[in-house]
Amino acid sequence: MDNVAFNWVVRIFSLAWLTGPIFDKEMRVSSRRRRNYVLRFVYIGLFTFFVGIMWLGYTVHGTSSVYQISRMAQAGQGVVMAVLWFQFLTTQAIAIVILSTSISDEIYKRTLGVLMTTPIGAFQIVIGKLMSKLLQVLLLLLISLPLLAIVRVFGGVPWNYLACGLCVTLTTVLFVGSLSLFFSIFTRRAYGAIVEAILATGLLFGLLPLLVGYLLSRFMSDARFVVGLAYVNPYFMMIVATESLAAARLGGLATWPVHCAIMLGASALLLVLAMVFVRKAALRQAVGQVAKRGLEAKDGKPASIHRVVGPPVLWKERRIPLLGKRKVATGIVGLVILGLLGVTYVLCVTEDALGDEQAHVMYTIVYFSVGILLTMIVPATCITSEKESQTWSLLLTTTVGTWEIIAGKALGVIRRCAPAWGLLFAHVIVFTLGRIIHPLAIVQLAILVTWVVLFLTGTGLYFSTRFKNTTTAVIANMALAAVLWAVAPLFLAIAMEIGRADSSLVEVYLDMNPFVQAVVVMMGTAGSGGLSPYEWAQGGMRGWAAATEWMVLTSVVYLAIGLVFVGRAGARLRRNPF
């Protein structure tokens, strides 16, 4: 009897009733995966490099020790703020990626229905999957705790701010992770869940606050709106906390416990919905209910077989629907997003802001980001998806040549990415007809988009042949683009601020960044319908001809690199087909 009571108490405090055997299984699998150790190594490397650069920005060589000591409090404050923001952003991205296959893997491998024949319920499946993945993120957060504790000794950083930053980060990671897990129930591919989670996060914490802020601008001040929004928006909560620390006013830190409670409630609601849909999906597999086959018509009779016309790989890629299998749901979501964008245009018209170049710069950045996001993902899936469905080896046994396969896949990628870039060109063309944007912007953006699409297509094809798993290939392509166009420019910009290195090469590299080029083009062509001087980081090239030549030169460099990746993809195409 005593042993039974003891085992019952141990079971309660071990939380085994909460996570079940799913958590134990996922932890055993995670400990044997090399990519988790690679992730920690890369995270620590970026973290160390980032902190080192921030520290150099607060230390000045050649000054007295008294002056150095007087800046320690300021240095500690700056390093702590930078570390917390670094963790806040990177851990969200990691959580979205690692949870994007939580449920879809079980559905795709047809093991979810088998789990329903065991005592394991939907609650333990969802919680076990979530906690096992978030534990990896928690380990990354714990890495920074010794550094934060040491730097705090320099002064200027209250414990309340550290607690605020860590707790807000944890609750935000829990929310976006739950969001990614929820979308993984309905999306077979990891990249689909990643894109949906990123777009949903941007909609909830970016676009909606912008619209609500405009509607309430007549009834309350901006300061009151930001403080009120901090209760439900983690980004504004971090902004309010950082401003409070910088201004030595700790009143803004009083709201973070309420914010964390609200985020926990939102995460719990998402998890409850996930449990409901996981149970439905598991029961469908358990009772053998499957979707209709592709070769079966609605009336039950076999559908006609489509004849192959032209190159077979290209023909097959053209048969892939642009909206996916769930056309109705995708169409509804698309209409909602377009409706919200339409509201932003209406608000800009009422404020007479569409004649300002800054408004067009913001729209360009948003549309450009959407286009790049899709172009990073689609090429990396075109070959790995066939490997996972075990059709790749069959394709390689046919008479279709290597470069015919590469060309067909590349053209299929361009076709599927075209609608995302259509938003950007639709915006530019409409306002060009309205004489607000100069027609030259269409030509220059076409040059920019062309090399971006071809470069990312080349890298995506290479990673798709290099890896067997779709998720790994997508993450590799996204990581390459993020390092080239986000991480490296950020570190180089910080280095320029410090002023310790030759800035000429840094400025050249920044001017080759596609986002920088898109902003420079819009600043030079938007506003009055005429042309303004082009403002590059390296100076010069203020005229449209010199700017166009620089963009063409940049495209040649990236296209050459993209061709190298395409060549490597062709060389690896027939290696390890299984």
C-alpha positions as CSV (number, residue, x, y, z in Angstrom):
1,M,0.0,0.0,0.0
2,D,2.8,2.3,0.9
3,N,4.5,1.6,-2.5
4,V,1.3,2.4,-4.3
5,A,0.9,5.7,-2.5
6,F,4.6,6.5,-3.1
7,N,4.3,5.7,-6.8
8,W,1.2,7.8,-7.0
9,V,2.9,10.8,-5.5
10,V,6.0,10.4,-7.7
11,R,3.7,10.2,-10.8
12,I,1.9,13.4,-9.8
13,F,5.1,15.4,-9.2
14,S,7.0,13.9,-12.2
15,L,4.3,15.3,-14.5
16,A,4.1,12.0,-16.4
17,W,0.3,12.3,-16.3
18,L,0.6,15.6,-18.3
19,T,3.0,14.6,-21.1
20,G,2.7,10.9,-21.2
21,P,5.1,8.6,-23.1
22,I,5.1,10.9,-26.1
23,F,7.4,13.3,-24.2
24,D,9.7,10.5,-23.3
25,K,9.8,9.2,-26.8
26,E,10.4,12.7,-28.3
27,M,13.2,13.4,-25.8
28,R,15.0,10.1,-26.7
29,V,14.7,10.9,-30.4
30,S,15.9,14.5,-30.0
31,S,19.0,13.4,-28.0
32,R,20.1,11.3,-31.0
33,R,19.5,14.0,-33.7
34,R,22.7,15.7,-34.8
35,R,20.8,18.8,-36.0
36,N,19.9,19.7,-32.4
37,Y,23.5,19.9,-31.5
38,V,24.3,21.8,-34.6
39,L,21.5,24.2,-33.7
40,R,23.0,24.8,-30.3
41,F,26.5,25.3,-31.7
42,V,25.2,27.9,-34.3
43,Y,23.1,29.7,-31.7
44,I,26.0,30.0,-29.3
45,G,28.3,31.2,-32.1
46,L,25.8,33.9,-33.2
47,F,25.1,34.8,-29.6
48,T,28.8,35.2,-28.7
49,F,29.6,37.2,-31.9
50,F,26.6,39.5,-31.3
51,V,27.5,40.1,-27.6
52,G,31.1,40.7,-28.6
53,I,30.2,43.4,-31.2
54,M,27.9,45.1,-28.7
55,W,30.6,45.1,-26.0
56,L,33.1,46.6,-28.4
57,G,30.6,49.4,-29.1
58,Y,30.7,50.5,-25.4
59,T,34.5,50.2,-24.9
60,V,36.8,52.9,-26.1
61,H,40.5,52.1,-26.3
62,G,43.1,54.7,-25.5
63,T,41.1,56.3,-22.7
64,S,41.7,56.3,-18.9
65,S,40.6,53.5,-16.7
66,V,38.3,55.9,-14.7
67,Y,36.4,56.7,-17.9
68,Q,36.2,53.0,-18.8
69,I,34.7,52.2,-15.3
70,S,32.2,55.1,-15.6
71,R,30.8,53.4,-18.8
72,M,30.4,50.0,-17.3
73,A,26.8,50.6,-16.1
74,Q,25.9,51.9,-19.6
75,A,27.7,49.0,-21.2
76,G,25.9,46.4,-19.0
77,Q,22.6,48.0,-19.8
78,G,23.2,48.0,-23.5
79,V,24.4,44.4,-23.6
80,V,21.5,43.1,-21.5
81,M,19.0,44.8,-23.8
82,A,20.7,43.5,-26.9
83,V,20.8,39.9,-25.5
84,L,17.1,39.9,-24.5
85,W,16.1,41.2,-27.9
86,F,18.3,38.7,-29.6
87,Q,16.7,35.9,-27.6
88,F,13.2,37.2,-28.1
89,L,13.5,37.2,-31.9
90,T,15.6,34.1,-32.5
91,T,13.8,31.7,-30.2
92,Q,10.5,32.5,-31.9
93,A,11.9,31.6,-35.3
94,I,13.4,28.4,-33.8
95,A,10.1,27.4,-32.1
96,I,8.1,27.9,-35.3
97,V,10.5,25.8,-37.3
98,I,10.9,22.9,-34.9
99,L,7.2,22.6,-34.2
100,S,6.1,22.8,-37.8
101,T,6.2,19.0,-38.2
102,S,4.8,18.0,-34.8
103,I,1.5,16.5,-35.9
104,S,2.0,16.4,-39.6
105,D,4.7,13.8,-39.3
106,E,2.4,11.5,-37.4
107,I,-0.4,12.0,-39.9
108,Y,1.9,11.5,-42.9
109,K,3.5,8.4,-41.5
110,R,0.0,7.1,-40.5
111,T,0.9,6.6,-36.9
112,L,-1.6,9.0,-35.4
113,G,-4.4,6.6,-35.8
114,V,-2.4,3.8,-34.1
115,L,-1.8,6.1,-31.1
116,M,-5.6,6.3,-30.7
117,T,-5.8,2.6,-30.1
118,T,-3.6,3.1,-27.0
119,P,-4.4,4.8,-23.7
120,I,-2.6,7.9,-25.0
121,G,-5.1,10.7,-25.7
122,A,-5.1,13.8,-27.7
123,F,-4.1,15.8,-24.6
124,Q,-0.9,13.9,-24.0
125,I,-0.1,13.9,-27.8
126,V,-0.3,17.7,-28.1
127,I,1.3,18.5,-24.7
128,G,4.0,15.9,-25.2
129,K,4.9,17.2,-28.6
130,L,4.9,20.8,-27.5
131,M,6.9,20.4,-24.3
132,S,9.6,18.2,-25.9
133,K,10.3,20.7,-28.6
134,L,10.1,23.8,-26.3
135,L,12.6,22.1,-24.0
136,Q,15.2,22.5,-26.8
137,V,14.3,26.2,-26.9
138,L,14.5,26.5,-23.1
139,L,18.0,25.1,-23.2
140,L,19.0,27.9,-25.6
141,L,17.5,30.5,-23.2
142,L,19.4,29.0,-20.2
143,I,22.7,29.5,-22.0
144,S,22.5,33.2,-21.6
145,L,21.5,33.3,-17.9
146,P,25.2,33.2,-16.6
147,L,26.1,36.1,-18.9
148,L,23.1,38.1,-17.9
149,A,23.8,37.6,-14.2
150,I,27.5,38.6,-14.7
151,V,26.8,41.7,-16.8
152,R,24.1,42.8,-14.4
153,V,26.8,43.3,-11.7
154,F,28.1,46.3,-13.7
155,G,24.9,48.1,-12.6
156,G,22.0,49.8,-14.3
157,V,19.9,46.7,-14.9
158,P,17.2,45.8,-12.3
159,W,16.2,42.2,-11.8
160,N,12.6,43.2,-12.7
161,Y,13.7,43.9,-16.3
162,L,15.5,40.6,-16.6
163,A,12.5,38.8,-15.3
164,C,10.3,40.7,-17.7
165,G,12.4,39.9,-20.7
166,L,12.8,36.2,-20.0
167,C,9.1,35.7,-19.1
168,V,7.8,37.6,-22.1
169,T,10.1,35.6,-24.3
170,L,9.0,32.3,-22.8
171,T,5.3,33.1,-23.2
172,T,5.7,34.4,-26.7
173,V,7.7,31.3,-27.7
174,L,4.9,29.2,-26.2
175,F,2.3,31.1,-28.2
176,V,4.0,31.0,-31.6
177,G,5.0,27.4,-31.0
178,S,1.4,26.5,-30.3
179,L,0.4,28.4,-33.4
180,S,2.9,26.4,-35.5
181,L,1.8,23.1,-33.9
182,F,-1.9,24.0,-34.7
183,F,-1.1,24.7,-38.4
184,S,0.9,21.4,-38.6
185,I,-2.4,19.5,-38.1
186,F,-3.7,20.8,-41.5
187,T,-0.5,21.1,-43.5
188,R,1.4,18.1,-44.7
189,R,4.6,20.0,-45.4
190,A,6.7,21.7,-42.8
191,Y,7.2,24.8,-44.9
192,G,3.4,25.3,-45.2
193,A,3.1,25.4,-41.4
194,I,6.1,27.7,-41.2
195,V,4.7,30.2,-43.7
196,E,1.2,30.1,-42.1
197,A,2.6,30.6,-38.6
198,I,4.8,33.5,-39.7
199,L,1.9,35.2,-41.6
200,A,-0.4,34.7,-38.7
201,T,2.1,36.2,-36.3
202,G,2.6,39.2,-38.5
203,L,-1.2,39.6,-38.9
204,L,-1.8,39.4,-35.1
205,F,1.1,41.5,-33.9
206,G,1.7,43.7,-36.9
207,L,-1.1,44.5,-39.2
208,L,-4.0,44.4,-36.7
209,P,-2.3,46.7,-34.2
210,L,-1.6,49.1,-37.0
211,L,-5.3,49.2,-38.0
212,V,-6.6,49.4,-34.5
213,G,-4.1,52.2,-33.6
214,Y,-5.3,54.3,-36.5
215,L,-9.0,53.8,-35.6
216,L,-8.3,54.8,-32.0
217,S,-5.9,57.6,-32.7
218,R,-8.7,60.2,-32.3
219,F,-9.7,58.9,-28.9
220,M,-6.4,58.4,-27.1
221,S,-2.8,59.5,-27.4
222,D,-0.1,57.3,-28.9
223,A,1.6,56.8,-25.6
224,R,-1.6,55.4,-23.9
225,F,-2.3,53.2,-26.9
226,V,1.2,51.7,-26.8
227,V,0.9,51.0,-23.1
228,G,-2.5,49.5,-23.5
229,L,-1.4,47.4,-26.5
230,A,1.5,46.0,-24.4
231,Y,-1.0,43.9,-22.5
232,V,-1.7,41.7,-25.5
233,N,1.3,42.3,-27.9
234,P,4.7,40.9,-26.8
235,Y,6.6,43.2,-29.2
236,F,5.1,46.3,-27.7
237,M,5.6,44.8,-24.3
238,M,9.3,44.5,-25.0
239,I,9.4,48.0,-26.5
240,V,7.7,49.5,-23.4
241,A,10.1,47.6,-21.1
242,T,13.2,48.7,-23.0
243,E,12.1,52.3,-23.0
244,S,11.4,52.2,-19.3
245,L,14.9,50.9,-18.6
246,A,16.6,53.4,-20.9
247,A,14.6,56.3,-19.3
248,A,15.2,54.9,-15.8
249,R,11.4,54.7,-15.2
250,L,10.4,51.3,-14.0
251,G,6.7,52.0,-14.1
252,G,6.4,50.4,-17.6
253,L,7.6,47.1,-16.1
254,A,4.6,46.7,-13.9
255,T,2.3,45.3,-16.7
256,W,4.4,42.3,-17.8
257,P,2.8,39.8,-15.4
258,V,-0.7,40.6,-16.8
259,H,0.7,40.4,-20.3
260,C,2.2,36.9,-19.6
261,A,-1.1,35.7,-18.1
262,I,-3.0,36.8,-21.2
263,M,-0.4,35.1,-23.6
264,L,-0.7,31.9,-21.5
265,G,-4.5,32.0,-21.9
266,A,-4.2,32.5,-25.6
267,S,-1.8,29.6,-25.9
268,A,-4.1,27.4,-23.8
269,L,-7.0,28.2,-26.2
270,L,-4.8,27.3,-29.2
271,L,-3.8,24.0,-27.5
272,V,-7.4,23.1,-26.7
273,L,-8.4,23.7,-30.4
274,A,-5.3,21.6,-31.4
275,M,-6.4,18.7,-29.2
276,V,-9.9,18.7,-30.8
277,F,-8.6,18.6,-34.3
278,V,-5.9,16.1,-33.5
279,R,-8.5,13.8,-32.1
280,K,-10.6,14.2,-35.3
281,A,-7.6,13.5,-37.5
282,A,-6.5,10.5,-35.4
283,L,-10.1,9.0,-35.5
284,R,-10.2,9.4,-39.3
285,Q,-7.0,7.4,-39.6
286,A,-8.1,4.8,-37.0
287,V,-11.4,4.0,-38.8
288,G,-9.8,4.1,-42.2
289,Q,-11.6,7.2,-43.5
290,V,-9.4,8.6,-46.3
291,A,-9.8,11.2,-48.9
292,K,-10.9,10.3,-52.4
293,R,-8.3,9.2,-54.8
294,G,-7.0,11.6,-57.4
295,L,-8.1,9.2,-60.3
296,E,-11.7,8.9,-59.0
297,A,-14.3,11.3,-60.2
298,K,-17.1,12.7,-58.0
299,D,-19.6,10.2,-59.3
300,G,-17.4,7.3,-58.3
301,K,-16.3,6.5,-61.9
302,P,-12.6,6.6,-62.9
303,A,-11.6,9.9,-64.2
304,S,-9.9,10.3,-67.5
305,I,-6.1,10.2,-67.5
306,H,-4.4,13.4,-68.7
307,R,-2.0,12.9,-71.6
308,V,1.6,14.2,-71.1
309,V,2.3,17.2,-73.4
310,G,5.8,18.5,-73.7
311,P,8.6,17.9,-71.3
312,P,7.3,15.5,-68.7
313,V,8.8,17.1,-65.6
314,L,7.5,20.6,-66.6
315,W,4.1,19.1,-67.4
316,K,3.9,17.5,-64.0
317,E,5.0,20.8,-62.3
318,R,2.3,22.7,-64.2
319,R,-0.3,20.2,-62.9
320,I,0.4,21.3,-59.4
321,P,-2.4,23.7,-58.3
322,L,-1.2,27.1,-57.3
323,L,-3.7,27.3,-54.4
324,G,-3.0,23.8,-53.1
325,K,-5.5,21.1,-52.4
326,R,-7.6,23.2,-50.0
327,K,-8.6,25.8,-52.6
328,V,-11.7,27.1,-50.8
329,A,-9.8,27.6,-47.5
330,T,-6.8,29.2,-49.2
331,G,-9.1,31.4,-51.2
332,I,-11.0,32.6,-48.1
333,V,-7.7,33.4,-46.3
334,G,-6.4,35.2,-49.3
335,L,-9.6,37.3,-49.6
336,V,-9.3,38.2,-45.9
337,I,-5.7,39.3,-46.2
338,L,-6.5,41.3,-49.4
339,G,-9.4,42.9,-47.6
340,L,-7.1,44.0,-44.7
341,L,-4.6,45.3,-47.2
342,G,-7.5,47.2,-48.9
343,V,-8.3,48.7,-45.5
344,T,-4.8,50.0,-45.1
345,Y,-5.0,51.6,-48.6
346,V,-8.3,53.3,-47.6
347,L,-6.7,54.6,-44.4
348,C,-3.7,55.9,-46.4
349,V,-6.1,57.7,-48.8
350,T,-8.0,59.3,-45.9
351,E,-4.7,60.6,-44.4
352,D,-3.4,61.6,-47.9
353,A,-0.3,59.4,-47.3
354,L,-0.1,57.7,-50.7
355,G,1.7,60.7,-52.1
356,D,4.5,60.2,-49.6
357,E,7.4,58.0,-50.6
358,Q,7.6,56.5,-47.1
359,A,4.2,54.8,-47.5
360,H,5.3,53.1,-50.8
361,V,8.6,52.1,-49.2
362,M,6.7,50.3,-46.4
363,Y,4.4,48.5,-48.9
364,T,7.4,47.5,-51.0
365,I,9.1,46.0,-48.0
366,V,6.0,44.0,-47.0
367,Y,5.4,42.7,-50.5
368,F,9.1,42.1,-51.1
369,S,9.3,40.1,-47.9
370,V,6.3,37.9,-48.8
371,G,7.8,37.2,-52.2
372,I,11.2,36.3,-50.8
373,L,9.6,34.1,-48.1
374,L,7.8,32.0,-50.7
375,T,10.8,31.9,-53.0
376,M,13.0,30.6,-50.2
377,I,10.7,27.8,-49.5
378,V,9.3,26.5,-52.8
379,P,12.6,25.6,-54.5
380,A,13.8,23.6,-51.5
381,T,10.8,21.4,-51.6
382,C,10.6,20.4,-55.3
383,I,12.9,17.4,-55.1
384,T,12.8,16.4,-51.4
385,S,9.0,16.1,-51.6
386,E,9.5,13.4,-54.3
387,K,12.1,11.7,-52.2
388,E,9.7,11.5,-49.3
389,S,6.9,10.2,-51.5
390,Q,9.3,7.6,-52.9
391,T,8.7,8.7,-56.5
392,W,12.2,10.2,-57.0
393,S,13.9,6.9,-57.7
394,L,11.2,6.1,-60.3
395,L,11.9,9.4,-62.1
396,L,15.6,8.7,-62.2
397,T,15.0,5.3,-63.9
398,T,13.2,7.0,-66.9
399,T,14.9,8.5,-70.0
400,V,14.5,12.0,-68.7
401,G,17.9,13.7,-68.6
402,T,19.5,15.4,-65.6
403,W,19.3,18.9,-66.9
404,E,15.8,18.4,-68.2
405,I,14.7,17.5,-64.7
406,I,16.6,20.6,-63.3
407,A,15.0,22.9,-65.9
408,G,11.5,21.5,-65.4
409,K,11.8,21.9,-61.6
410,A,13.2,25.4,-61.9
411,L,10.4,26.6,-64.3
412,G,7.8,25.0,-62.0
413,V,9.3,26.9,-59.1
414,I,9.1,30.2,-61.0
415,R,5.5,29.5,-61.9
416,R,4.5,28.8,-58.3
417,C,6.3,31.9,-56.9
418,A,4.9,34.3,-59.5
419,P,1.6,35.1,-57.7
420,A,3.5,36.2,-54.6
421,W,5.6,38.7,-56.6
422,G,2.4,39.8,-58.4
423,L,1.4,41.8,-55.3
424,L,4.5,43.9,-55.6
425,F,4.2,44.6,-59.3
426,A,0.4,45.2,-59.0
427,H,1.1,47.9,-56.4
428,V,3.8,49.6,-58.5
429,I,1.9,49.4,-61.8
430,V,-1.3,50.8,-60.3
431,F,0.5,53.8,-58.7
432,T,2.5,54.2,-61.9
433,L,-0.7,54.7,-63.8
434,G,-1.7,57.1,-61.1
435,R,1.5,59.2,-61.8
436,I,2.7,58.7,-58.2
437,I,5.5,56.2,-59.0
438,H,7.9,56.7,-62.0
439,P,7.7,53.9,-64.7
440,L,11.4,53.3,-64.2
441,A,10.6,51.6,-60.9
442,I,8.9,48.7,-62.8
443,V,12.1,48.1,-64.8
444,Q,14.5,48.3,-61.9
445,L,12.3,46.1,-59.6
446,A,12.0,43.6,-62.5
447,I,15.8,43.4,-62.5
448,L,15.9,43.0,-58.8
449,V,13.2,40.4,-58.6
450,T,14.7,38.4,-61.5
451,W,18.0,37.8,-59.8
452,V,16.5,37.2,-56.4
453,V,14.2,34.5,-57.8
454,L,16.9,32.8,-59.9
455,F,19.5,32.9,-57.1
456,L,17.1,31.4,-54.5
457,T,15.9,28.9,-57.0
458,G,19.5,27.7,-57.6
459,T,20.3,27.5,-53.9
460,G,16.9,25.8,-53.2
461,L,17.5,23.2,-55.9
462,Y,21.0,22.4,-54.5
463,F,19.7,22.0,-50.9
464,S,16.8,19.9,-52.2
465,T,19.2,17.5,-53.8
466,R,21.6,17.7,-50.9
467,F,19.1,16.7,-48.2
468,K,16.5,14.0,-47.9
469,N,14.1,15.8,-45.6
470,T,12.0,18.7,-46.9
471,T,12.2,20.6,-43.6
472,T,16.0,20.4,-43.5
473,A,16.3,21.7,-47.1
474,V,13.8,24.6,-46.4
475,I,15.6,25.6,-43.2
476,A,19.0,25.5,-45.0
477,N,17.8,27.8,-47.8
478,M,16.1,30.1,-45.4
479,A,19.2,30.2,-43.2
480,L,21.4,31.0,-46.2
481,A,19.2,33.9,-47.2
482,A,18.9,35.2,-43.6
483,V,22.7,35.2,-43.1
484,L,23.3,36.9,-46.4
485,W,20.6,39.6,-46.2
486,A,19.8,40.0,-42.5
487,V,22.4,38.7,-40.0
488,A,25.5,39.8,-42.0
489,P,24.1,43.4,-42.8
490,L,23.1,43.8,-39.1
491,F,26.6,42.9,-37.8
492,L,28.2,45.0,-40.5
493,A,26.0,48.0,-39.7
494,I,27.0,47.6,-36.0
495,A,30.7,47.5,-37.1
496,M,30.2,50.7,-39.1
497,E,28.7,52.4,-36.0
498,I,31.7,51.3,-33.9
499,G,34.0,52.7,-36.6
500,R,36.8,50.2,-36.2
501,A,36.9,48.8,-39.7
502,D,37.1,50.1,-43.3
503,S,33.6,51.1,-44.2
504,S,34.0,51.1,-48.0
505,L,33.7,47.3,-48.4
506,V,30.8,47.2,-45.9
507,E,28.9,49.9,-47.8
508,V,29.4,48.0,-51.1
509,Y,28.0,44.8,-49.5
510,L,25.1,46.7,-48.0
511,D,24.2,48.2,-51.4
512,M,24.1,44.7,-52.9
513,N,21.4,43.7,-50.4
514,P,18.0,43.2,-52.2
515,F,16.1,45.0,-49.5
516,V,18.4,48.0,-49.6
517,Q,18.1,48.1,-53.4
518,A,14.3,47.9,-53.2
519,V,14.1,50.7,-50.7
520,V,16.6,52.9,-52.7
521,V,14.5,52.3,-55.9
522,M,11.3,53.4,-54.2
523,M,12.9,56.4,-52.5
524,G,14.2,57.5,-55.9
525,T,11.0,56.9,-58.0
526,A,8.0,57.3,-55.6
527,G,6.3,60.3,-54.3
528,S,5.8,62.9,-57.1
529,G,5.9,60.6,-60.1
530,G,9.3,61.9,-61.0
531,L,12.8,60.9,-60.2
532,S,14.7,61.8,-57.1
533,P,18.4,61.2,-56.3
534,Y,19.2,57.6,-55.4
535,E,20.7,57.4,-51.9
536,W,23.2,54.5,-51.7
537,A,25.3,53.7,-48.6
538,Q,28.5,54.1,-50.6
539,G,27.5,57.4,-52.0
540,G,27.5,58.3,-55.7
541,M,25.3,56.7,-58.3
542,R,22.6,59.3,-57.6
543,G,21.3,59.2,-61.2
544,W,19.0,56.6,-62.6
545,A,21.5,55.3,-65.2
546,A,24.3,54.7,-62.6
547,A,21.8,53.1,-60.2
548,T,20.5,50.8,-62.9
549,E,24.1,49.8,-63.9
550,W,24.8,48.9,-60.3
551,M,21.7,46.8,-60.0
552,V,22.6,45.0,-63.2
553,L,26.1,44.4,-61.9
554,T,24.7,43.0,-58.7
555,S,22.4,40.7,-60.6
556,V,25.3,39.4,-62.6
557,V,27.2,38.5,-59.4
558,Y,24.3,36.7,-57.8
559,L,23.3,35.0,-61.0
560,A,26.8,33.6,-61.3
561,I,26.6,32.3,-57.8
562,G,23.2,30.9,-58.5
563,L,24.5,29.0,-61.5
564,V,27.2,27.5,-59.4
565,F,24.5,26.1,-57.1
566,V,22.6,24.8,-60.1
567,G,25.7,23.1,-61.3
568,R,26.2,21.4,-58.0
569,A,22.5,20.4,-57.9
570,G,22.9,18.8,-61.3
571,A,26.1,17.0,-60.2
572,R,24.3,15.6,-57.1
573,L,21.0,14.8,-58.7
574,R,21.6,11.1,-59.1
575,R,23.5,10.5,-55.9
576,N,21.7,8.8,-53.0
577,P,18.3,8.6,-54.7
578,F,16.8,6.8,-51.7
